[in-house]
Amino acid sequence: MADSKALVNEIFKAIPPRKAISTIHDAGLSERSVYKWRRGQTCPSFDNLQAFANAVGLELSLTAKDES
C-alpha cells in the first residue's frame, strides 16, 4: 500500500465520536495494532484493513494500475 497511514486516518475520520475502540473491537483487531498503523510503524494487511473499514461501514477495493 502506497500510503496506508493516510488510508487508516481517513477510515478513522468516518468513525463516530467516542466509538473508535468499539469499532476496532468489532473489526476483530487489537487497539495496539491499529495504533501502530496510525503512527505509520506497521502496514496493515489488506484483509485487516478491509475488516476495519467494514466495521465503519466503508468498503475497500483493489484496482489494477493502468500503465499506459
Secondary structure, DSSP 8 states (H G I E B T S, - for coil): -TTHHHHHHHHHHTS-TT-HHHHHHHTT--HHHHHHHHHTSS---HHHHHHHHHHHT-----------
